[in-house]
Structure formats: C-alpha cells, structure tokens
Amino acid sequence: MTENGNHDQPHIKSGQVKIREMEIDDIPKVFHLGEELFEAEGLKNLYRAWDEFEVVELYLGDSEFCIVAEIDDDLVGFALGTTISKSRSAWKYGHLIWLGVAEGYQRAGVAEKLFHKFHALMIDDGVRMLIVDSQAENHPGLHFFKKMGFSNPIEHIYLSMNLTGEQQHKRLYRAKKGKLVKKK
Ligand SMILES: CC(C)(COP(=O)(O)OP(=O)(O)OC[C@H]1O[C@@H](n2cnc3c(N)ncnc32)[C@H](O)[C@@H]1OP(=O)(O)O)[C@@H](O)C(=O)NCCC(=O)NCCS
C-alpha cells in the first residue's frame, strides 16, 4: 500500500496474463476469490448472492461465458456472464454479472483483458447490447466500466421489507392452532 492509500501497482509482464475458458476445477478457486472480493461493504450485490450455487449455476448454464485469468498458473481473476433474449425483441443482451481480480493483481490490466475476451465472446454470439450493474459506491468498478466504454448509467432504487416478523407470527399462529386441534 502506498502512503496515499492506493495499492502498489503489481509488476506484471505483458503476456504473463492468460485468459481462458473456466473449467470445472476452477469452481472452488473462483468461489473463494469472489468471497474475498464481494464480501466487502459496498460491493454486495443486492439481488444476487455470491455463493457456491451462483458459481455452479452460471458455469453449468453458460460455461462459454465464464472465463478466468491466470498468472503463472494462479487464478487471479474471473468474468462470469450470460445472454438474455427477450420475446418480441430482435435484440440480444449480454450481461456481465460478476467480474473480479485478486487484490494483489489489481491495476495491472487483468480486468481489461478479461473484459476484452468477454466482449469478443458476446459479439460472436450475436449480442447487441452489453449490460453491467454495480453498487453506486463501488467507485473502482464504476471507473473500470466507464473506461471500457459503458455509459448512460440508470439509477435503480431498491426498497426492502422485513418479513421475519410476519413469518414468526404465522409460525405462532400455526403452533397455537395445532394445540387447539390436539385438545379436541
Ligand atoms: C473493478 C476491478 C474488476 C478492476 O480490476 P483491475 O484488474 O484492477 O482493472 P484494470 O487494471 O484492468 O483497470 C483498467 C482501468 O479501470 C480503471 N480502474 C480500475 N481499478 C480502478 C480503481 N481502483 N480506481 C479507479 N479506476 C480504476 C482505470 O481506468 C484502469 O486503467 P488505468 O490503471 O490505466 O488507470 C477490481 O477492482 C475488482 O475486482 N474489484 C472488486 C470486484 C468488483 O467491484 N467487480 C465489479 C462489479 S461485479
């Protein structure tokens, strides 16, 4: 870390970063790297959870759009995405769902390489519009996406309602009802 709080830029020689399709043996490595990256406050996705199922489902459903970055055989980054076709629309959308680079390898162009590969895969698949989403406070992520050419950010507002109270009420009600039925 430098004095102004920035991470020192890692020295990575060009050609050292290998981008390849994700393989089944990469699943645990991708999962654990994502756990380190997406657990940080401000990086949690509000409507998708980073868990084993998410990685496995994306890999099984869209393995051609799941790619990883390696440096000297170490997995240092990943990009996981999918495509979306809407009925009554000729447009096919590409969604880059998760993108991550291990902290020690950030600011060395790894995500840029992953993104260029992902972009090429999308074009080959007939995608006409790429979408990404990010928490408003994820400044590195937003800087990155803007640098890659994303524009027109649209703000979404997420509202939440805590239903645990209602669930408890339902459970109590069911339990009471059960006792009454037994007494009869
Ligand atoms: C966002 C992220 C993927 C970028 O990975 P990276 O490999 O460091 O990115 P690159 O080195 O390819 O950066 C390319 C450009 O993006 C921008 N950028 C990347 N990280 C940045 C940061 N921390 N602050 C400001 N701009 C940044 C810069 O313009 C950079 O070019 P430059 O280094 O020549 O200035 C990485 O920070 C990360 O994994 N963050 C946590 C997970 C996340 O937020 N993912 C995105 C949402 S799913």
The ligand as a MOL file (V3000), in Angstrom:
LIG
                    3D

  0  0  0     0  0            999 V3000
M  V30 BEGIN CTAB
M  V30 COUNTS 48 50 0 0 0
M  V30 BEGIN ATOM
M  V30 1 C -13.1050 -3.4710 -10.7170 0
M  V30 2 C -11.9680 -4.4840 -10.8800 0
M  V30 3 C -12.5080 -5.7490 -11.5300 0
M  V30 4 C -10.8770 -3.8530 -11.7620 0
M  V30 5 O -9.8590 -4.8260 -11.9760 0
M  V30 6 P -8.3630 -4.4250 -12.4050 0
M  V30 7 O -7.7080 -5.6400 -12.9690 0
M  V30 8 O -7.7060 -3.7580 -11.2810 0
M  V30 9 O -8.6530 -3.3640 -13.5470 0
M  V30 10 P -7.6120 -2.8940 -14.6890 0
M  V30 11 O -6.2300 -2.8920 -14.1530 0
M  V30 12 O -7.8620 -3.6910 -15.9160 0
M  V30 13 O -8.0750 -1.3920 -14.8530 0
M  V30 14 C -8.4280 -0.8290 -16.1030 0
M  V30 15 C -8.8810 0.5960 -15.8600 0
M  V30 16 O -10.0560 0.6170 -14.9970 0
M  V30 17 C -9.9770 1.7580 -14.1000 0
M  V30 18 N -9.7960 1.2930 -12.7130 0
M  V30 19 C -9.5430 0.0230 -12.2970 0
M  V30 20 N -9.4440 -0.0130 -10.9530 0
M  V30 21 C -9.6090 1.2530 -10.5120 0
M  V30 22 C -9.5790 1.8630 -9.2250 0
M  V30 23 N -9.3540 1.1540 -8.1040 0
M  V30 24 N -9.7910 3.1960 -9.1430 0
M  V30 25 C -10.0060 3.9370 -10.2390 0
M  V30 26 N -10.0270 3.4260 -11.5210 0
M  V30 27 C -9.8360 2.1030 -11.6360 0
M  V30 28 C -8.7410 2.5400 -14.5260 0
M  V30 29 O -9.1580 3.4770 -15.5180 0
M  V30 30 C -7.8640 1.4610 -15.1210 0
M  V30 31 O -6.9380 1.9290 -16.0460 0
M  V30 32 P -5.5260 2.5510 -15.5010 0
M  V30 33 O -4.9840 1.5800 -14.4890 0
M  V30 34 O -4.7100 2.6400 -16.7470 0
M  V30 35 O -5.8710 3.8600 -14.8920 0
M  V30 36 C -11.3140 -4.8180 -9.4970 0
M  V30 37 O -11.0570 -3.6090 -8.8170 0
M  V30 38 C -12.1690 -5.7160 -8.6100 0
M  V30 39 O -12.0970 -6.9360 -8.6890 0
M  V30 40 N -12.9790 -5.0900 -7.7390 0
M  V30 41 C -13.8470 -5.8630 -6.8130 0
M  V30 42 C -14.9910 -6.5350 -7.5410 0
M  V30 43 C -15.8310 -5.5610 -8.3450 0
M  V30 44 O -16.1090 -4.4560 -7.9440 0
M  V30 45 N -16.2780 -6.0060 -9.5520 0
M  V30 46 C -17.0870 -5.1930 -10.4510 0
M  V30 47 C -18.5560 -5.3770 -10.2180 0
M  V30 48 S -19.0850 -7.0620 -10.4100 0
M  V30 END ATOM
M  V30 BEGIN BOND
M  V30 1 1 1 2
M  V30 2 1 2 3
M  V30 3 1 2 4
M  V30 4 1 2 36
M  V30 5 1 4 5
M  V30 6 1 5 6
M  V30 7 2 6 7
M  V30 8 1 6 8
M  V30 9 1 6 9
M  V30 10 1 9 10
M  V30 11 2 10 11
M  V30 12 1 10 12
M  V30 13 1 10 13
M  V30 14 1 13 14
M  V30 15 1 14 15
M  V30 16 1 15 16
M  V30 17 1 15 30
M  V30 18 1 16 17
M  V30 19 1 17 18
M  V30 20 1 17 28
M  V30 21 1 18 19
M  V30 22 1 18 27
M  V30 23 2 19 20
M  V30 24 1 20 21
M  V30 25 1 21 22
M  V30 26 2 21 27
M  V30 27 1 22 23
M  V30 28 2 22 24
M  V30 29 1 24 25
M  V30 30 2 25 26
M  V30 31 1 26 27
M  V30 32 1 28 29
M  V30 33 1 28 30
M  V30 34 1 30 31
M  V30 35 1 31 32
M  V30 36 2 32 33
M  V30 37 1 32 34
M  V30 38 1 32 35
M  V30 39 1 36 37
M  V30 40 1 36 38
M  V30 41 2 38 39
M  V30 42 1 38 40
M  V30 43 1 40 41
M  V30 44 1 41 42
M  V30 45 1 42 43
M  V30 46 2 43 44
M  V30 47 1 43 45
M  V30 48 1 45 46
M  V30 49 1 46 47
M  V30 50 1 47 48
M  V30 END BOND
M  V30 END CTAB
M  END
